[in-house]
């Protein structure tokens, strides 16, 4: 009888272990449960291969770098809770790792855990060095040239976490710091876009205009952040909002473009006082598929705030 009891207890424990090892779905701010997006065969094979390499490296040596890359590779396959667990285990082993805090903070944004994201990213900001460090890309751009640095990524995601919570004062301060470490046109473009929107939110119209004036619309060399560049052009009146929405449907990654461009256009209408049109566009964005995109999450947050009133 005792053997039977122990066997049952073992099976229950095993099932619980299997359940805990599963990747948990992301829950949207409106309570929806999101499933991982379907990937084409080529992309899935590439991401699976990269994850296998990261897992093999991790199994050979549980170094800080290998914790980072295993978590990043898991996240690229939408295994966000697994990635957070990996980063957390890494932080337990390397408690001074600003990179592990930076990456876990990013993924807490993805899972809509904004307070946890803030805590991690603030810790990363406190721990990171002042001298800029190039951050290697997990998904290289068309030039296979990393453009971002660790300091940019920490301030950028910290600003976003504040922004999504609706703390625009704190967001503006983080983005102002981010602009200081934006050392190429792609980074300047992305930071200027969010800082411009943040200043608009808190009524700092003059500061918002200065941001636009400092980002020339025709001389920036953009490699990655075309969507943010187009949004800046829209703010300047060089691109019509509806044309920007139309262009997003013709993009190679239409789901990401809809989230990014859609949020910018919706927020533009909101700033102009056209709440009805803004809500229509935000709803269009959150009916898309790229639930991990920042524009998607920001659209969710806007709808939450608007529909409460």
Secondary structure as the mmCIF struct_conf table of DSSP 4:
data_model
#
loop_
_struct_conf.conf_type_id
_struct_conf.id
_struct_conf.beg_label_comp_id
_struct_conf.beg_label_asym_id
_struct_conf.beg_label_seq_id
_struct_conf.end_label_comp_id
_struct_conf.end_label_asym_id
_struct_conf.end_label_seq_id
HELX_RH_AL_P HELX_RH_AL_P1 UNK A 2 UNK A 21
BEND BEND1 UNK A 22 UNK A 22
HELX_LH_PP_P HELX_LH_PP_P1 UNK A 23 UNK A 25
STRN STRN1 UNK A 26 UNK A 27
HELX_LH_PP_P HELX_LH_PP_P2 UNK A 28 UNK A 28
TURN_TY1_P TURN_TY1_P1 UNK A 29 UNK A 30
BEND BEND2 UNK A 31 UNK A 31
HELX_LH_PP_P HELX_LH_PP_P3 UNK A 32 UNK A 32
STRN STRN2 UNK A 33 UNK A 34
HELX_LH_PP_P HELX_LH_PP_P4 UNK A 35 UNK A 38
HELX_RH_AL_P HELX_RH_AL_P2 UNK A 41 UNK A 60
HELX_RH_AL_P HELX_RH_AL_P3 UNK A 64 UNK A 76
TURN_TY1_P TURN_TY1_P2 UNK A 77 UNK A 78
HELX_RH_AL_P HELX_RH_AL_P4 UNK A 80 UNK A 93
TURN_TY1_P TURN_TY1_P3 UNK A 95 UNK A 96
HELX_RH_AL_P HELX_RH_AL_P5 UNK A 98 UNK A 110
TURN_TY1_P TURN_TY1_P4 UNK A 111 UNK A 112
HELX_RH_AL_P HELX_RH_AL_P6 UNK A 114 UNK A 127
BEND BEND3 UNK A 128 UNK A 128
BEND BEND4 UNK A 130 UNK A 131
STRN STRN3 UNK A 134 UNK A 134
BEND BEND5 UNK A 138 UNK A 139
TURN_TY1_P TURN_TY1_P5 UNK A 142 UNK A 143
STRN STRN4 UNK A 149 UNK A 149
HELX_RH_AL_P HELX_RH_AL_P7 UNK A 150 UNK A 165
TURN_TY1_P TURN_TY1_P6 UNK A 166 UNK A 166
HELX_RH_AL_P HELX_RH_AL_P8 UNK A 168 UNK A 180
TURN_TY1_P TURN_TY1_P7 UNK A 181 UNK A 181
BEND BEND6 UNK A 184 UNK A 184
HELX_RH_AL_P HELX_RH_AL_P9 UNK A 185 UNK A 201
TURN_TY1_P TURN_TY1_P8 UNK A 202 UNK A 203
HELX_RH_AL_P HELX_RH_AL_P10 UNK A 205 UNK A 213
TURN_TY1_P TURN_TY1_P9 UNK A 214 UNK A 214
BEND BEND7 UNK A 215 UNK A 215
BEND BEND8 UNK A 217 UNK A 219
BEND BEND9 UNK A 223 UNK A 224
HELX_RH_AL_P HELX_RH_AL_P11 UNK A 226 UNK A 235
TURN_TY1_P TURN_TY1_P10 UNK A 236 UNK A 237
BEND BEND10 UNK A 238 UNK A 239
HELX_RH_AL_P HELX_RH_AL_P12 UNK A 241 UNK A 249
TURN_TY1_P TURN_TY1_P11 UNK A 250 UNK A 250
BEND BEND11 UNK A 251 UNK A 251
TURN_TY1_P TURN_TY1_P12 UNK A 252 UNK A 253
HELX_RH_AL_P HELX_RH_AL_P13 UNK A 254 UNK A 271
TURN_TY1_P TURN_TY1_P13 UNK A 272 UNK A 273
HELX_RH_AL_P HELX_RH_AL_P14 UNK A 275 UNK A 286
TURN_TY1_P TURN_TY1_P14 UNK A 287 UNK A 287
BEND BEND12 UNK A 288 UNK A 289
TURN_TY1_P TURN_TY1_P15 UNK A 291 UNK A 292
BEND BEND13 UNK A 293 UNK A 293
HELX_RH_AL_P HELX_RH_AL_P15 UNK A 294 UNK A 308
#
